[in-house]
């Protein structure tokens, strides 16, 4: 299973925009906040592995 790394770029209500940090990409991924750790803020770093997001810092 692959591991991907993201940064929370913005939070808009029940959704967050994530940007991949492990590859060069300008694309944002819109993710429901219910799938993310509740303590995220803009600038948080996340790891996505085995269909789960984990807060790194």
N, C-alpha and C positions, 0 to 999 in steps of 0.2 A: 504494500500500500504506500502511496506517495504522501509526502509531507509538504505542505505549502505554508508560506508565511505572508501575513497581511498587516497593514496598518489601518486603523480606523481614521478615515479622512474626515467624515462628517456624520452627524447623527441627526435624523429628521423624523421625529415622532417615533413610530414603531419600527423604523428601518435604519440601517447604518450603511454607509458607503465604504467599502473596503478596497484598498489597492494592494496588489501583490508587491512584495519587497524582495522576493528571492529571484525574480526575473525582471528584465526590462519590459515594462508595460505601462501604458497610460490609461488602460481600461479600468473602470470602477465596477465593483460587484455589489449589487444591492442585496442585502441580507436582512431578514426579519430579526429584530432584537431578541425575540423569544429563543432563537437558536444560538445566541451569543452569551457569554458570561455577563451577568447583570451589572458588574462594576466597571464596564468599559466606559471610557471617555474618549474624546477626540485625541488622537495621537497614541492610543493604546496599541501595543503590538500583540498579534495573535498568531497561534500556530493551529493549522487545520490538519487533522490526521484522524483517520478511521471515522469520518463523518462527524467529528466533534471539533469545536473551537475551544482553545485553551489560552487564557490570558498569560502573556509572558511578562509584560511590564507596561 
